[in-house]
Amino acid sequence: MVAAQPGHELGNVGVWTFAFDGQPANRVREAAAEIEELGYGALWCGEAFGRDAVGQAWLLLSATRRITVASGIANIAFRDPIAMATAARTLGEAFPGRYLLGLGGHRVDDTVHLLDGYPMPALGRAVSTMDAYLAAMDAVPAHSPPPQVAVRRVLAALGPKMLSLAAERTWGAHPYFVPVEHTRRAREIMGPQAFLGVEQAVVLDSDVDRAREVATAHVAAYVAVESHQTANLRRLGFGDDDILGGPSRRLVDAIVAYGDDQTIHDRVRRHFDAGADHVCIQALAADPTALPDHQWRELAPALRGAATAPR
């Protein structure tokens, strides 16, 4: 396990969400402050066509006092290395030790992809493109006060090559949409020192059939097209029967923990047993535009100590 770093205390369990994008800024501030008071160690936000990663991070950091805010991830197709480097420095200076920069961009390959009908440019092959992006960020001159604590970076890594790059060039990796088996393999690839912060989708609902419907819809959205996620699933042994024509029950159960709080606690615990340093839960709801704040509240006490509870 990676040792705790001064100024970058994420705790064992955090919250991961896209739900802030559909909410007004005042509501986001209120929710962020509550998440902090509930005891979660980090607040992760994705980036698509809602708020940009930098603006979202500033909004969340300014609404809280202690919690780490993580971009999970800032898409490198959305801004050049100069903009990303200077933005990270600014956030690091203004909020010492509280910002974690996750970098990724699953549209980094040799083809043009459509995101909500918008063409995303091809940037090159994923690993070499990310390596060059990191080098370019490192080379950007600094003409502003340096952060008291350097902003740490992690990569949205799934495959062995990107996981190795994450361990070699950054603090570690932030895998998304992965089963526990991926966590075990990632730890083996990266070694014991690199940070491994894993996203885990969850549905807290005593009605298991209803919870499974929400879980299935979430998985189906990601496997509807062949992508880096489906490529990763195939590496893990999932085949056409699991992916094509809608996700199989086996695949849904591997990706999403659903049911009562003990079920979710046990899944989070399994990630820690497999080598995770931090697990951030993405609470899913039938209405994706609504904040799953009741799940955040109910799961907070259930997940305390998940990294150290006896098996």
N, C-alpha and C positions, 0 to 999 in steps of 0.2 A: 504494500500500500504506500502511496505517496505521502510524505510527511506534510503536516500542516505548514503553510507558508504565511509569514507575518503580513498582515494587511489583506490576506485573501482567504479568510475563513468562510467557507461555504457551508459548513455544517454537513451533516450526513444526508439530509433530505431537503429538497427544494421543490418549487412549483414551476412548471413549464406551461406556457399558454399562448395561444393565438387569439384568445377571446377578447383581449383588450382592444384589438383593432376596430371592433364594432361599437365601442363604448365612447362616450364623450370624455374629455380629459379629466373633468372633475370626478367622474365615477371611477376612472382608472386610478387617480390619486387615492381615493378612499379605499379602494380594493387593495392597492399596494401596501398602504399603511396597515390594513388589517392582516394581510399575509405576514408582514413583519412581526406584528404583535402575537400572531399565532405560533411563532417560534420557528418558522421555516428559515433555512439558512441562506437560500438564494432564490432569485426570481429570474427565470429565463423566458425570453420572448423570441419567437420566430420572426421572419421577415418575408413578406410577399408584396401585396399591393395595398397594405394598410399603412400604418405609420412606418417611416423608415427606421432602421435599427438605431441610428444615432439619436434621432429625436425621441424615440420611445425610451431609450435608456436615460436620457436627460430628464424626461417626465417622471420616470419611476425613481430615479436617484434623488430628485428634488422633493419627492413626496415621502421619502423614508429617511431613517437616520443611521441604521446599522447594516441592513441586509445587503448582500452582494447582488448586484444586477448584472445579468449575463446576456449578451446577444447570442441567441442560439438558433440560427446563426445570422451574422451579417453576410449578405450574399455578395461575393466578389464581382459578380456580373453587374451589380448596381452602382458601383463606384470604383474609381481607379485607386491605386495604392497611395497616392499623395493624399487624397481626400480621406481615406481610411486611417492612415497614419496620424494625420493632424487631428482628426476627430477623436481618436483614441487617446492621444496625448491630452487634449482638452478635457475630456471626461476624467482621465486619470488625475489631472491637476486639480480639478474642481471638487472631486469626490475621492480623496486619497484612499487607495486600497479597496475600493468598493465596486470597481467595474472590471468585468471579465469579458474579453472579446473573443467570441466564437466566430470562426471564419469557415465559409463553405460556398456552395453554389453547384447544385446537382445538374445544372445545365452547362457544365464545363466539359465539353467533349467536342466531337467533330461535326455535329449537326446542329441545326437551328430547331429549338423547341418552342411550342406555343404555351404560354402561361395565361389562362383566361383569355385566349385569343390574341395575346400580345406576343410578337416574335422576340425570343431571347437570343442574342447573338452567340455564335459558337466562339469559344475562346481558346480551344486547343484541348489536348489530352489532360485529364484531371490532375494527376500527380505532378507532372512537369509544370503545368500552369500554376498550381498552388505554390510550388516551390519558388517559381519566379516571382509570384505576387509577394510572398514573404520577403524575399531578397529586396524587392523594390521598396517595400514598406521600410525595411531596415536602412535603406540608403537615403530616405527623405531627410533633408536638412531640418534642423530644429531651430526656430527663431522665437520660441516662447518658453516660459518657465517650465522646466521638466517636472513631471509628477514626482511627489515624494516617494511613492511606491510605483515601480514600473508596472504598466498594465500588462497582465498576462494574457496569452493567446492560447486557444485550443482549436482543433480542427474537427469539422463534421466528418469523421472518418468511419468508413465501413469496411472496405477491402483491405487486405494485408499491406499493400504498398502505401496507401494513405495512412493507415495506422502506424506504420513504421516512420513515415514522414512526420506525423504528429509527435511521436516520441523523440525524434531526432531534432526537430526544428522548433517545437513549441512546448508549452507546459504539458500538453496531453491531448486527449480526444473526447469528443462529445457525440457518441453514437445515438442515432435516432431511429425509432421504428425497428427495434431489435428484440429478439428473444434472449433469454438468459444464456443460452449456449453461445451467442455472439460475445457476450461479456467475458465468458471464460476464454474464448479464443483471442479476444482483443488483449486481455491481460497477458496471455502467453506471448503474443507478438511484441507488445510494447515493453515488457519487462516490469519489474516491481516498482520502479521509481516514477514512471510517468503517471500523470493524473488521468483518471478514467471516470467521467461523469456521464451517466446513462439516463436517457429519457425513457420513462415507462408510462404508457397510456393506461388509464384506469376508468372504471365506471362503478361508482358506489351506489348500489341499488339492491334492496332486498328482494325485488322481483327479478330473478335471474334471467328469465326469458326476455324480459324487457331490456335488461342490461346487455344481454347478448346481441339484441337487435342493434343497439347503439354501437357496440363494439364491432359488429360485422360491417356496418356502414362506414366506420372509420377505416377499417382495413381495406374494404373494397375501393375506397377512393384512391388509395395508394397503389393498388395492384391493377387498376383499370388499364394502365398502359405499362409496357415494359420500361423500366427505369432503373436507376441505380439501386433503389430499394428492392425491386424484384430480382435484380442480379445478385444482390446480397442474400436474399432468401434462397435462391437456387444454390449458392455456395454452401448454405447451411442444410441442404438436403430437402428442401421443399420443391415439388415438381409441378407439372402442368395440372395435375388433379387438385392441387392446393391453390393454384394461382389463377388459372384460366376459368372463365365462366362464373366468376364470383369466388370469394375466398372460402376455403374449407373450414370446417369447425376446428380442425387441428391447427390451422394457421391462425385463426382468430384467437384461439386460446393461448397460443404462444406469444402473440403480440400484445394482447390486452388482458389485464387482470380485472375481472368484474365479479360483482357480488357484494359480500359484506366486508367490513373493515379488516377482519382477520385474514380473509383471502388476499386482500391487497397488501397487508403487512407481510404476509408470507412470500409474496412475489418480490417485493422490495428486498426482503431479507435474502432471498436466493441470489439476487444480483450482487449483494455484498459478499456472500459466500463464494461467488464466482470471480470476485476480484475488483468490483466497483469501489471507488472512493466516495462517490456521491451519486444519489439517484434523484432525479427530478420528475415528479409525477405530473402527467397531463390528464386532468380530469375532463372526461367527455360527457356531453349531455345531448339529449335528443334534439334540443334547439341549439345549434352551434353558435348562434348570435348572443346567447345568454351567458352571463358569468356563472361558472359552476361554484359559486362562493359557499353554498351549503356543503359541498363535498370537501372543499379546502378546510372548512371549520371542523367537520366531523372526522376527517382523516388526521388532522394535526396531532391529537393525543395518541391515536392508534399507531402512528409511525415514529413517535419518539422512542429512541432506543432500538430501532429496527436493525441498526448496524451491529449492535452488541448483544441483542437478546439471545438467549439460548435457543438452539435449534429444536 
